[in-house]
Structures are given as C-alpha cells and as structure tokens.
Amino acid sequence: MTWTTAADVQDAWIGYDAPTDLNLIETWIGKAERLIRFRVPTVTARLLIPEVGLLETMVDVTTSMVIRKFRNPEGIRTASTGDGPFTQSRTYGGDEPGELVILDSELAMLSGSGSTGQKAFSINLIPTSSPYSPLYVVPLVTP
C-alpha cells in the first residue's frame, strides 16, 4: 500500500522537465516507501491511527526522495560543460548522489521525536522517597 501518488511527485516538481512515465514514478514511490518503512518500523501503524500530520509528512518525504532520484539518475557528483571560454558546472549535494536515500532531517520528521530517534541513556538518581522525585507520593498522616 502506497500513500504517495505519481501526481504528488509531478505536482511538487520544480522546472519544466517533470517526469511523465507514471509507472516509473510509482515504481520509485514504492521503493521509497519500503525504505521508509524499513528505517521507521512504526510508521505504518502510526499512519493507520491516524497521527495528525503524519500522512502529509510521509507524502512530502517520499516525494522529495523520488525527486532527488529522478534529478540525478546516473549518480553524478559533478557535471561540467564548456563552449569556448565559457564553462558551466553543476555539483550535486549529498553523500550518495543519485541514490534513493532518506535524509536525517526527513527521518527525524517521520520518527516523531524531533531527532533521528537516538537518545542518550540516563538514570534518575533521586530516590522515590524524596520530595524532589517525580514519583514521590505524599505519605498519609493519620491522626
């Protein structure tokens, strides 16, 4: 089951060269959503609840992943062209140009934690009998 449509990708495309092969777009949407479900295993259950804004975020992230793939299908890092004394160069960003990847910022949006899901380990050293503990219960005083 996919939540993103080929029309979502075409509507988000910037420029004149939007892809027109709907089957190819849908193939890459499926690949992107499978990658998302692998990296964020809870996303399917959270989409079925439904969690506020998650569906729109899922569509945005999937669309961005597919557009990045379509913009640089050959995986070129830098491309240069020249004509006489004039040259033009284009450098593609990212660690893996042309690959279907989910960025850390997109992963954070889908994980719902505001981070990549990794948190530091901590132990509360305040005993529960202390009034400073969040688990403190005021003892009942009997007359």
PyMOL commands that set and color helices and strands:
alter all, ss='L'
color gray80, all
select helices_A, chain A and resi 6-12+22-39+43-48+54-71+104-111
alter helices_A, ss='H'
color red, helices_A
select strands_A, chain A and resi 78-83+86-91
alter strands_A, ss='S'
color yellow, strands_A
deselect
rebuild
show_as cartoon
